[in-house]
Amino acid sequence: MNRIEARIVMPSGAEPISNYTRYYGWADQAHRTIQAVYELGGERTSIWLPSERMMAIEDGGCSIVTFTYDVTTDEVEGLVCNGVG
């Protein structure tokens, strides 16, 4: 989690990373892809969750930031604020 967070540049409109509770879980263990959901407020810490407990939030604007991280390539993919429902 520290490695991922060191690489993150928050999207335009988002608050600093330290203002978010950061959830991580395996999206695909075979390909070593991690799913991340950052939620504004809460505990403001990093939490590893089992993949079945990872949340799927469709809206929330920049109070929710989502992306995936490829462990093999060390690449952050699809880092965006959620849409507004």
C-alpha positions, 0 to 999 in steps of 0.5 A: 500500500505504501508503494502504491500511495507513493506513486499516486497523483490525485485527480483534479478536484480531489482532496489530498490523499491523507484526507481519504480512507484508502481501501485495497483488495485483489482484483485478480490475484493471477495477474496481480492486479489490485483494486483501490477505492479511496473514500473521503473522510472516515479513518483516513488510513490504508485498509486491506480488504478481502476481494469479496468485501471491496465496495463498488461505488458508482457515484460520489464525485471526488469524494470517491476515487477509484483505480487499479494497480498492476503489481507486475508493471508497477502501473496505476491505471484508471485513476479518476474521481467517480461520476455524480449520480 
